[in-house]
Amino acid sequence: NFAAANGTAAGNHTGNGGVENRDGWLVYDDGINVDAIGLTAGGSFYWGVMFPAGSYTGSQLTKVSMYDYSAHNGEILIYQGGDNAPGTLVGQQDYTCTGSEDFVEWTMSTPVAIDPAQNLWIVMHNSNGQYVASIADYCGDDNSQWISLDGSSWDGLYSTTGGAIDGTWMIRAYVEEGGNTPGGGSNLNELALPRESETIWSN
């Protein structure tokens, strides 16, 4: 069974929020941590957010951020496609939390190519620790609170806990245009153009 560290995550499952783009970051949460979720006996599980097709632009995911509630290790999993469960795995990377009680960022070792015409899932999977899944107040969008015991069968946090626990995961994704995207031209300003000769010829 899932439980909240401080028992403050009970909610009425109302709200009118959704996906926001804050300077390139795709965000559901309001930035205010209220609690963290884990298994009553400890152990691994999966939690994540899904940004629907059409709610974001960009051709690559370069960073993931999460509120660091407690020390643990795990894996970041990036998927595309899937409405009620993640679709195809397109990127993964290990991560470490120290319990800093602040947002931390992880830069993907290789930018993950993504298609904004498909749903984008950012999933965290802990290897250890207990209350590892930090939450803010529920924003009003069920795509902000996906959870799974096995990584295959998914549901919302509110539904999974029979309404006992509610909230929005504090997971964010940084999406941008890739340097090799046709028409993107994001690297043009970094090209060093040859300078004209400054030699002055005189008789």
Disulfide bonds with the S-S distance in Angstrom:
none
